[in-house]
């Protein structure tokens, strides 16, 4: 990794970290969802300061090229994040269904009591 790439990655990681903190402080991002992004920014910062670390970990895991390990890691993180979001969406869909049913019961009770 060239020095320019390291500097760019470090700046990107710091900007991402500050942006996520800003979103949390404004209430636009939940704290429990921010941990993923904060962890990602820290990992990018570590990779920027210690570029050989990623290559060493990749070699230990059996990857021949560091780029293959980085792509695998990125794919793994995207899949993990997609799974997390699917769980959230499923919970929200269930909550919406329950709230809709409760609202229908209340509306029926109001309609029956007014007659």
C-alpha positions in Angstrom: 0.0 0.0 0.0 1.5 3.3 -1.0 1.8 6.2 1.4 -0.8 8.2 -0.5 -3.3 5.3 -0.2 -2.5 5.0 3.5 -3.2 8.7 4.1 -6.4 8.6 2.0 -7.6 5.5 4.0 -6.8 7.1 7.3 -8.6 10.3 6.4 -11.6 8.3 5.1 -11.7 6.3 8.4 -11.6 9.4 10.6 -14.3 11.2 8.5 -16.5 8.1 8.6 -16.1 7.8 12.4 -16.9 11.5 13.0 -19.9 11.3 10.6 -21.3 8.3 12.4 -20.9 10.0 15.8 -22.6 13.1 14.4 -25.5 11.0 13.1 -25.9 9.4 16.5 -25.7 12.7 18.4 -28.4 14.2 16.1 -30.6 11.1 16.6 -30.6 10.1 13.0 -28.8 6.8 13.6 -29.5 4.5 16.5 -26.7 3.7 18.8 -27.0 -0.1 18.3 -26.6 0.3 14.5 -23.7 2.7 14.8 -21.4 0.1 16.3 -21.1 -1.7 13.0 -20.0 1.5 11.3 -17.7 2.6 14.1 -16.0 -0.8 14.0 -15.6 -0.6 10.3 -13.9 2.8 10.6 -11.6 1.5 13.2 -10.7 -1.5 11.1 -9.9 0.8 8.1 -7.8 3.0 10.4 -5.8 0.0 11.6 -5.4 -1.2 8.0 -4.1 2.3 7.0 -1.5 2.4 9.8 -0.5 -1.2 9.6 -0.9 -2.3 6.0 1.2 -5.5 6.6 -1.2 -6.7 9.2 -4.0 -7.5 6.7 -1.6 -9.4 4.5 -0.3 -11.4 7.5 -3.8 -12.3 8.6 -4.8 -13.2 5.1 -1.8 -15.5 4.8 -2.6 -17.1 8.1 -6.1 -17.8 6.8 -4.8 -19.3 3.6 -5.3 -16.4 1.1 -2.5 -16.1 -1.5 -3.2 -12.5 -2.4 -4.1 -9.7 0.1 -6.7 -8.4 -2.3 -8.6 -11.6 -2.2 -8.7 -11.5 1.6 -9.9 -7.8 1.5 -12.6 -8.7 -1.0 -13.6 -11.7 1.1 -13.7 -9.6 4.3 -15.8 -6.9 2.5 -18.2 -9.5 1.3 -18.5 -11.1 4.8 -19.1 -7.7 6.3 -21.8 -6.9 3.8 -23.5 -10.2 4.3 -23.4 -9.7 8.1 -24.9 -6.2 7.8 -27.6 -7.5 5.4 -28.5 -10.2 7.9 -28.7 -7.7 10.7 -31.0 -5.4 8.6 -33.2 -8.4 7.6 -33.7 -9.1 11.3 -34.7 -5.5 12.0 -37.1 -5.4 9.0 -38.7 -8.7 10.2 -39.2 -7.3 13.7 -40.7 -4.1 12.3 -43.0 -6.0 9.9 -44.3 -8.0 12.8 -44.8 -4.9 15.0 -46.7 -3.2 12.1 -48.9 -6.2 11.7 -49.7 -6.3 15.4 -50.4 -2.6 15.6 -52.7 -2.8 12.6 -54.6 -5.6 14.2 -54.9 -3.7 17.5 -56.1 -0.5 15.6 -58.7 -2.5 13.7 -60.0 -3.9 17.0 -60.2 -0.5 18.6 -61.9 1.0 15.6 -64.5 -1.8 15.7 -65.1 -1.3 19.4 -65.5 2.5 18.8 -67.9 1.8 15.9 -69.9 -0.7 18.0 -70.1 1.5 21.0 -71.3 4.5 19.0 -74.3 2.6 17.6 
